Amino acid sequence: MERIGLIAGNGQFPLVFAKAAKLKGLEVIAVAHKDETKPELANFVARIHWVRVGELGKLIKIFKDEGITNAVMAGGITKTKVFGNVWPDMRAIRLISKIRYLKDDGILRALAAELEKEGIAIQESTLYLSSILASKGILSKRKPTAKEMRDIEFAYTIAKEIGRLDIGQCVVAKDQCILAIEAIEGTDETIRRGGILGKGNVVVVKVSKPHQDMRFDVPAVGERTIETMREVGGSCLAIEAGKTIIFDREEMIKLANKFNICVIGI
């Protein structure tokens, strides 16, 4: 049976990938991160090995011992952990010392290159999962208003620019005014901050980076995104078609319709 490695972070993405790969007849060998990866991942993989964030040498050894030559990164690592809950081994320290700026893309590309030097190729994270990428057009019952479309068009260019700078992927806007830009706190907290500042009826735009590497850090939304928008009165969610993952699409759209939130693929 063909094997594939899974470098599992947090959220449901590792579970979604593992299930899809298993349906394709692959044996999934997972390296999961303590205090990040959902324990139930163990139910959907052939074997699961646990490491602490930063144990790069251990991760490589596990895959080499398992005979893994292809792997996928799925799920993120809580970014604020870089300020006190990372356990870098010597392999990780040497890698980080070579990176000039510790931006997401720089770290992930360097990690992928390090693994490839060991004969472990990193594949696109959406491998076997093209059906969960957002399609173009209106996905909810409600269409965006003319005012919301103006905000979407305005915020899209800003979101692409912060993506180019590798700052974040999400922008919150209202009346062609930027209320919040995503940084280390993540999308949900960005939506909360922007929604509170805008006092409701805000537009959320989430896009890929201009030169998005589909192997990692692919933008994603789901039910929690809609719940967060409901909390602060968000009215419209615009996501980039073909480059944004939608988790539990049917449930997410059903929830958006319930709260009269427009969802559109752009």
Phi, psi and omega in degrees: 000135179293141181248151171219141178273149178231116173268104192262128173257214183268180179077191184266353182304314179302322180292317180298315180296314182301318179297316181294317180295321179297320178295333178278359178088016180266150173266119184262124175252114186257139166250112185253156182255127180301140180066012177232303185283140178294129181301332182293351175304330180303335182284348187239008180234161179290317177212149178230134178241139183253134176229164172270155178301124179107351181275070184292317180301319179294319179300312180298317180298319179300311182295320179294319178296329180274354180075029182276127177243349176227137182214162179231142172261124180224128181092151182262180172240134181305116189296328182293347179292343179295346181265014177166356183231038177245141182240069184293131174273181184298325179296318179292319180298317179297321180295311182297324182296341180270350183267124185291310179238132184275061175271159183307307184299317182298316180294312184291321178294321179294320178297314180299319180295321179296318179293320181294329175298335180265009178084018180246104182276132178269122181265168177301138183291342179267013176307128182071006188231026182300335182290344181263005175280144183297139176266162182280141176113184183281124185259342181256175177291318183276134176275155176291145175284168178300322180294317179296321179296322177297319179293322178298310181299320179293312185288332181302314182295323179292317180298319178296324181290319178291333174292318178299324179277358180060044177263311181189188184232356189234140178226142175246131185223160174201133180053042180054040175232131179279120182264327182204142176237132182291135173230230186287341186287340179095171188296313184301314180291329176295316179297316180299313182297313180293321180295319179294317180295323182275354180055045175089171180054043179262158178253133179248127179239126179233126185225170173276167175288155182305325178240055184302126172271111186287003176282337182199161176057036176286131181301145182216148175224166179190197181302322182297326177299315180293319178300318180295319177297320179299321181304321187247012176078028176294140186250336186211135177242120177247128182232153183280121181294141177080349183225013177234131178276135173247115176275136178049058186308311184299314181293322180295315181292322177300318179292319178299318178295322179299322183261010179058038177262130178279137174234128183222138174266125185243000000 
